[in-house]
Structures are given as structure tokens and as C-alpha cells.
Amino acid sequence: MTTADVLSGHPEGESLDLPALPVSAGALIFSRAGDLLILKPTYKSGWTIPGGVMEADGETPWQACRREVREECGIALKQARLACMDFRPARPGRPGGIRYLFDAGQVGDRTLASITVQAEEISEYRLVPLAQAVRLLRPPIARRVRAATAARGTVYLENGRPVPQVSVRRRLR
């Protein structure tokens, strides 16, 4: 049964018990030298990449990514490619959810020089080589970034790890 099947059988306004999964979207943003932009949040430990939670008002993952990057560091993303989608299972005290990661590629020096962090949420930013960034990032994000940058195409992950049964490189017959 699809979501459309479920919705078509219910009158407008009737409450449905559909699952609610938090969805977030982040961006890999690189300098011309290949360094990755990472951010130090004020509200949690460790380092992260620009991005955040998708609004429940119909915002898409790409729209959420662009909005969060603009809010957190002042960069207006114009294009990117979907690098990975990661399903994070729920665990005690944490709802899990779906994480999208977009690769925005390299941005110019002028854009990087104009970074303005959102002081309420971000205490500092750095541009660091990818290997160093992966060591600084919080573990779930580090796994996601490592998998996304190692893949030749979009990668499907579960808890930051590729799923062997899901191929992104070849057509199944």
C-alpha cells in the first residue's frame, strides 16, 4: 500500500497515523584547493557541515539545504549534486531520520571570504583538508562524508554505512 492509497481513503482533515521521521540536509562545500568547509555549532559538541532540519511546511531537502547553508554561513548555493541519502535508525532518546547530503563542489575565493556565520548557532568555521575534516566531524557525519566523497555517484547509506545490497554503480537486470 502506498501513501497515496492511504490518503485517498481518508476524508480531508481526518488524522492519519503516518510515521514522522525528521529529515535534514547538508552540503559539502569545497575551496578551490579542495579544503572542506566545516562549522562548530554552539548547541552541540564537535564539528559539522553546513545544513539542518527540513521544515514541515512542504520544504524539499534541496530547499532546506540551501536555506540552512545561507542562514548558517551566508553562502547562496545555486547548484549541487545529491551525494548520498542516509537512513539513521532510531535509538533510545533519538528519533533517527533521513539525512540528505549534497555536494556543492568548489566555490570561489570571494564567496569563501564573505562567509558570515550565524552567531547564535555557529561559533566558528574552518576550511580544512578532507582527511582532517573527517577526523574533526562528529562520527555519524564523518561516516556520511567519507562514504559520499569516496563514491563515484550517489550512495545510499544506513547509519552512515553503504548497504551492499543497494548498488549505485550498475544497472540491475
PASEBA-1860 file (N, C-alpha, C; in nm, 3 decimals):
! residues 173
1> MTTADVLS> 0.085/-0.117/0.000/0.000/0.000/0.000/0.090/0.124/0.000 ~ 0.059/0.219/-0.082/0.136/0.342/-0.091/0.074/0.449/-0.003 ~ 0.149/0.557/0.019/0.095/0.671/0.094/-0.027/0.727/0.024 ~ -0.024/0.731/-0.111/-0.140/0.781/-0.186/-0.262/0.694/-0.160 ~ -0.244/0.562/-0.152/-0.355/0.472/-0.122/-0.414/0.505/0.016 ~ -0.326/0.526/0.112/-0.370/0.557/0.248/-0.447/0.689/0.250 ~ -0.391/0.791/0.184/-0.452/0.923/0.186/-0.584/0.927/0.110 ~ -0.593/0.853/-0.001/-0.715/0.858/-0.082/-0.835/0.798/-0.009
9> GHPEGESL> -0.812/0.714/0.088/-0.922/0.653/0.162/-0.967/0.732/0.283 ~ -0.909/0.848/0.306/-0.943/0.927/0.423/-0.992/1.065/0.384 ~ -1.104/1.108/0.442/-1.156/1.242/0.414/-1.059/1.351/0.461 ~ -1.065/1.467/0.395/-0.983/1.581/0.433/-0.998/1.608/0.583 ~ -0.886/1.640/0.646/-0.892/1.677/0.786/-0.888/1.561/0.883 ~ -0.910/1.439/0.836/-0.906/1.325/0.926/-0.760/1.294/0.960 ~ -0.735/1.270/1.086/-0.599/1.242/1.132/-0.553/1.105/1.086 ~ -0.431/1.100/1.036/-0.370/0.974/0.996/-0.250/0.947/1.086
17> DLPALPVS> -0.227/0.822/1.115/-0.111/0.787/1.196/0.003/0.743/1.105 ~ 0.053/0.839/1.026/0.166/0.812/0.939/0.295/0.833/1.017 ~ 0.400/0.760/0.983/0.526/0.779/1.056/0.582/0.919/1.033 ~ 0.642/0.973/1.136/0.707/1.104/1.126/0.856/1.084/1.148 ~ 0.932/1.109/1.044/1.077/1.097/1.052/1.140/1.234/1.029 ~ 1.227/1.277/1.118/1.298/1.402/1.092/1.385/1.387/0.967 ~ 1.389/1.491/0.887/1.470/1.492/0.765/1.560/1.615/0.771 ~ 1.687/1.593/0.740/1.779/1.706/0.734/1.860/1.699/0.605
25> AGALIFSR> 1.922/1.810/0.572/2.001/1.817/0.450/2.123/1.905/0.476 ~ 2.237/1.859/0.428/2.360/1.933/0.445/2.436/1.944/0.314 ~ 2.543/2.024/0.317/2.619/2.048/0.195/2.768/2.029/0.217 ~ 2.830/1.966/0.119/2.975/1.962/0.110/3.014/2.083/0.026 ~ 3.091/2.173/0.085/3.135/2.293/0.016/3.288/2.296/0.023 ~ 3.351/2.300/-0.093/3.496/2.292/-0.101/3.556/2.423/-0.153 ~ 3.678/2.451/-0.108/3.755/2.563/-0.164/3.817/2.515/-0.295 ~ 3.875/2.606/-0.370/3.944/2.570/-0.495/4.062/2.476/-0.467
33> AGDLLILK> 4.119/2.485/-0.346/4.231/2.398/-0.308/4.183/2.260/-0.263 ~ 4.051/2.241/-0.252/3.996/2.112/-0.211/3.968/2.098/-0.064 ~ 3.981/2.207/0.012/3.950/2.202/0.156/3.799/2.207/0.176 ~ 3.753/2.136/0.279/3.610/2.127/0.309/3.572/2.230/0.415 ~ 3.459/2.297/0.396/3.405/2.391/0.494/3.336/2.312/0.605 ~ 3.381/2.334/0.730/3.317/2.273/0.846/3.281/2.382/0.945 ~ 3.180/2.356/1.026/3.127/2.453/1.122/3.128/2.396/1.262 ~ 3.149/2.482/1.360/3.144/2.444/1.502/3.014/2.498/1.561
41> PTYKSGWT> 2.914/2.410/1.583/2.787/2.456/1.639/2.800/2.498/1.785 ~ 2.716/2.592/1.828/2.715/2.636/1.967/2.629/2.545/2.054 ~ 2.539/2.468/1.991/2.439/2.392/2.066/2.469/2.243/2.078 ~ 2.584/2.198/2.025/2.624/2.059/2.041/2.776/2.050/2.025 ~ 2.832/1.939/2.068/2.976/1.923/2.063/3.022/1.883/1.923 ~ 3.150/1.904/1.899/3.211/1.861/1.774/3.185/1.956/1.658 ~ 3.229/1.913/1.542/3.218/1.989/1.418/3.115/1.925/1.327 ~ 3.061/2.003/1.238/2.960/1.955/1.144/2.981/2.024/1.010
49> IPGGVMEA> 2.894/1.993/0.916/2.893/2.060/0.787/2.772/2.153/0.784 ~ 2.769/2.251/0.696/2.652/2.338/0.688/2.527/2.257/0.651 ~ 2.416/2.288/0.718/2.290/2.220/0.689/2.202/2.215/0.811 ~ 2.086/2.153/0.796/1.996/2.144/0.910/1.865/2.076/0.873 ~ 1.770/2.089/0.962/1.642/2.018/0.955/1.549/2.080/0.851 ~ 1.482/1.995/0.777/1.383/2.035/0.678/1.256/2.081/0.750 ~ 1.200/2.194/0.708/1.077/2.245/0.766/0.960/2.157/0.723 ~ 0.858/2.147/0.809/0.742/2.063/0.782/0.637/2.133/0.696
57> DGETPWQA> 0.671/2.247/0.638/0.575/2.324/0.558/0.578/2.288/0.410 ~ 0.637/2.176/0.375/0.646/2.137/0.235/0.781/2.165/0.173 ~ 0.874/2.213/0.253/1.009/2.238/0.205/1.073/2.107/0.158 ~ 1.145/2.113/0.047/1.214/1.994/-0.004/1.352/1.984/0.060 ~ 1.416/1.867/0.050/1.553/1.857/0.103/1.650/1.958/0.041 ~ 1.642/1.980/-0.090/1.730/2.077/-0.156/1.701/2.219/-0.106 ~ 1.574/2.253/-0.089/1.539/2.385/-0.037/1.591/2.402/0.107 ~ 1.577/2.296/0.187/1.626/2.301/0.325/1.777/2.320/0.328
65> CRREVREE> 1.846/2.249/0.243/1.991/2.260/0.235/2.031/2.404/0.201 ~ 1.971/2.459/0.097/2.004/2.595/0.055/1.972/2.697/0.165 ~ 1.856/2.683/0.230/1.816/2.776/0.336/1.913/2.768/0.454 ~ 1.942/2.646/0.498/2.030/2.629/0.614/2.172/2.679/0.587 ~ 2.226/2.651/0.469/2.360/2.698/0.434/2.362/2.851/0.433 ~ 2.260/2.912/0.375/2.251/3.058/0.371/2.241/3.115/0.513 ~ 2.158/3.052/0.598/2.141/3.101/0.736/2.270/3.084/0.817 ~ 2.333/2.969/0.806/2.447/2.937/0.892/2.577/3.007/0.852
73> CGIALKQA> 2.598/3.026/0.721/2.726/3.084/0.681/2.717/3.186/0.569 ~ 2.598/3.220/0.524/2.581/3.326/0.427/2.612/3.290/0.282 ~ 2.628/3.163/0.254/2.657/3.120/0.116/2.526/3.085/0.047 ~ 2.504/3.142/-0.071/2.384/3.113/-0.151/2.421/3.006/-0.254 ~ 2.382/2.883/-0.226/2.410/2.774/-0.320/2.318/2.784/-0.441 ~ 2.374/2.766/-0.557/2.296/2.770/-0.680/2.275/2.631/-0.739 ~ 2.373/2.544/-0.719/2.361/2.409/-0.773/2.442/2.312/-0.688 ~ 2.408/2.186/-0.700/2.478/2.079/-0.630/2.432/1.948/-0.690
81> RLACMDFR> 2.498/1.842/-0.653/2.452/1.707/-0.690/2.422/1.632/-0.561 ~ 2.323/1.545/-0.565/2.293/1.462/-0.449/2.405/1.361/-0.433 ~ 2.477/1.369/-0.322/2.590/1.279/-0.298/2.548/1.154/-0.222 ~ 2.457/1.169/-0.125/2.409/1.050/-0.054/2.279/1.078/0.019 ~ 2.214/0.969/0.054/2.095/0.969/0.138/2.122/0.865/0.245 ~ 2.110/0.905/0.370/2.146/0.819/0.483/2.024/0.803/0.573 ~ 1.986/0.679/0.599/1.879/0.649/0.694/1.943/0.624/0.829 ~ 1.907/0.704/0.929/1.959/0.686/1.064/1.850/0.620/1.147
89> PARPGRPG> 1.875/0.498/1.197/1.773/0.430/1.278/1.753/0.500/1.413 ~ 1.632/0.489/1.464/1.601/0.545/1.595/1.676/0.465/1.701 ~ 1.707/0.534/1.810/1.766/0.468/1.926/1.711/0.539/2.049 ~ 1.727/0.483/2.167/1.667/0.545/2.286/1.703/0.694/2.298 ~ 1.598/0.776/2.306/1.616/0.919/2.321/1.644/0.993/2.191 ~ 1.655/0.923/2.078/1.684/0.985/1.948/1.588/0.928/1.844 ~ 1.522/1.015/1.765/1.422/0.967/1.671/1.478/0.908/1.541 ~ 1.608/0.919/1.516/1.661/0.872/1.388/1.620/0.970/1.278
97> GIRYLFDA> 1.608/0.922/1.157/1.563/1.009/1.049/1.638/0.986/0.920 ~ 1.616/1.076/0.827/1.678/1.067/0.695/1.765/1.190/0.676 ~ 1.886/1.166/0.627/1.982/1.275/0.605/2.021/1.278/0.457 ~ 2.004/1.392/0.395/2.048/1.413/0.256/2.179/1.491/0.260 ~ 2.270/1.454/0.174/2.397/1.526/0.164/2.419/1.565/0.019 ~ 2.429/1.695/-0.005/2.451/1.748/-0.139/2.596/1.792/-0.153 ~ 2.655/1.765/-0.268/2.791/1.809/-0.297/2.781/1.935/-0.382 ~ 2.816/2.049/-0.323/2.808/2.177/-0.394/2.937/2.207/-0.471
105> GQVGDRTL> 3.035/2.120/-0.459/3.159/2.138/-0.532/3.242/2.252/-0.477 ~ 3.328/2.306/-0.563/3.418/2.414/-0.523/3.351/2.549/-0.542 ~ 3.371/2.635/-0.444/3.321/2.772/-0.454/3.442/2.865/-0.460 ~ 3.422/2.983/-0.511/3.530/3.078/-0.531/3.581/3.141/-0.403 ~ 3.700/3.198/-0.414/3.763/3.265/-0.301/3.679/3.382/-0.249 ~ 3.614/3.453/-0.338/3.531/3.568/-0.298/3.415/3.519/-0.211 ~ 3.353/3.409/-0.251/3.242/3.353/-0.171/3.292/3.311/-0.034 ~ 3.406/3.243/-0.029/3.459/3.197/0.100/3.501/3.314/0.188
113> ASITVQAE> 3.552/3.421/0.127/3.593/3.538/0.204/3.472/3.612/0.262 ~ 3.353/3.589/0.205/3.234/3.658/0.253/3.152/3.576/0.353 ~ 3.206/3.463/0.399/3.132/3.380/0.496/3.102/3.463/0.620 ~ 2.975/3.459/0.659/2.928/3.525/0.780/2.849/3.421/0.858 ~ 2.903/3.379/0.972/2.835/3.274/1.048/2.720/3.331/1.130 ~ 2.620/3.246/1.149/2.504/3.279/1.232/2.547/3.261/1.377 ~ 2.579/3.369/1.445/2.643/3.365/1.578/2.564/3.285/1.681 ~ 2.430/3.283/1.672/2.351/3.208/1.770/2.372/3.058/1.757
121> EISEYRLV> 2.406/3.012/1.637/2.420/2.867/1.613/2.562/2.821/1.582 ~ 2.645/2.911/1.529/2.778/2.872/1.482/2.884/2.959/1.550 ~ 2.980/2.896/1.619/3.084/2.974/1.688/3.205/2.999/1.598 ~ 3.233/2.910/1.505/3.345/2.931/1.413/3.333/2.838/1.293 ~ 3.415/2.867/1.194/3.422/2.780/1.076/3.567/2.761/1.038 ~ 3.591/2.654/0.964/3.725/2.625/0.913/3.714/2.566/0.773 ~ 3.818/2.587/0.696/3.837/2.518/0.570/3.958/2.428/0.591 ~ 3.936/2.298/0.585/4.043/2.203/0.617/4.047/2.092/0.512
129> PLAQAVRL> 4.165/2.030/0.494/4.173/1.917/0.403/4.071/1.809/0.443 ~ 4.020/1.737/0.345/3.915/1.638/0.370/3.953/1.538/0.479 ~ 4.075/1.486/0.476/4.117/1.387/0.577/4.110/1.446/0.718 ~ 4.150/1.571/0.733/4.144/1.635/0.863/3.999/1.662/0.902 ~ 3.917/1.704/0.806/3.775/1.729/0.833/3.707/1.604/0.886 ~ 3.734/1.491/0.824/3.671/1.366/0.866/3.710/1.332/1.009 ~ 3.831/1.365/1.049/3.874/1.340/1.188/3.805/1.434/1.287 ~ 3.772/1.556/1.242/3.709/1.655/1.331/3.558/1.641/1.339
137> LRPPIARR> 3.495/1.592/1.233/3.348/1.584/1.229/3.296/1.483/1.330 ~ 3.175/1.507/1.376/3.107/1.411/1.464/3.095/1.278/1.390 ~ 3.106/1.165/1.458/3.115/1.034/1.390/3.008/1.005/1.284 ~ 2.878/1.029/1.309/2.781/0.997/1.204/2.802/1.081/1.077 ~ 2.840/1.207/1.096/2.863/1.295/0.982/2.992/1.255/0.911 ~ 3.092/1.219/0.988/3.219/1.176/0.929/3.199/1.054/0.840 ~ 3.120/0.957/0.888/3.093/0.837/0.806/3.024/0.875/0.676 ~ 2.925/0.964/0.687/2.849/1.007/0.570/2.939/1.080/0.469
145> VRAATAAR> 3.020/1.172/0.518/3.109/1.247/0.431/3.212/1.154/0.366 ~ 3.268/1.063/0.444/3.365/0.968/0.389/3.303/0.884/0.278 ~ 3.184/0.831/0.301/3.117/0.747/0.201/3.081/0.828/0.077 ~ 3.031/0.949/0.097/2.987/1.032/-0.016/3.104/1.077/-0.102 ~ 3.217/1.108/-0.041/3.332/1.156/-0.118/3.408/1.041/-0.183 ~ 3.390/0.919/-0.133/3.457/0.804/-0.194/3.378/0.746/-0.311 ~ 3.248/0.773/-0.316/3.161/0.715/-0.420/3.175/0.793/-0.551 ~ 3.152/0.724/-0.660/3.153/0.789/-0.791/3.018/0.850/-0.826
153> GTVYLENG> 2.915/0.807/-0.760/2.781/0.858/-0.784/2.711/0.877/-0.651 ~ 2.581/0.883/-0.655/2.503/0.895/-0.532/2.510/0.763/-0.457 ~ 2.523/0.770/-0.327/2.533/0.649/-0.246/2.417/0.646/-0.145 ~ 2.363/0.527/-0.125/2.260/0.505/-0.024/2.327/0.447/0.099 ~ 2.300/0.508/0.215/2.361/0.464/0.340/2.254/0.432/0.443 ~ 2.291/0.348/0.537/2.211/0.326/0.657/2.307/0.341/0.774 ~ 2.278/0.438/0.860/2.362/0.473/0.972/2.505/0.508/0.927 ~ 2.513/0.575/0.812/2.641/0.620/0.762/2.724/0.515/0.693
161> RPVPQVSV> 2.666/0.399/0.668/2.740/0.291/0.605/2.670/0.243/0.478 ~ 2.748/0.221/0.371/2.686/0.169/0.247/2.616/0.036/0.272 ~ 2.508/0.013/0.202/2.432/-0.112/0.212/2.471/-0.197/0.091 ~ 2.536/-0.311/0.112/2.587/-0.391/0.000/2.481/-0.431/-0.103 ~ 2.358/-0.448/-0.058/2.252/-0.491/-0.149/2.199/-0.378/-0.237 ~ 2.240/-0.255/-0.212/2.193/-0.141/-0.289/2.309/-0.087/-0.372 ~ 2.298/-0.103/-0.501/2.405/-0.059/-0.590/2.372/0.077/-0.649 ~ 2.473/0.161/-0.663/2.455/0.289/-0.728/2.539/0.297/-0.855
169> RRRLR> 2.614/0.193/-0.883/2.707/0.198/-0.997/2.665/0.117/-1.117 ~ 2.578/0.022/-1.098/2.543/-0.061/-1.214/2.392/-0.082/-1.219 ~ 2.343/-0.106/-1.338/2.202/-0.133/-1.358/2.175/-0.280/-1.324 ~ 2.070/-0.303/-1.249/2.031/-0.441/-1.219/1.943/-0.494/-1.328 ~ 1.956/-0.620/-1.359/1.875/-0.681/-1.465/1.777/-0.779/-1.411
END
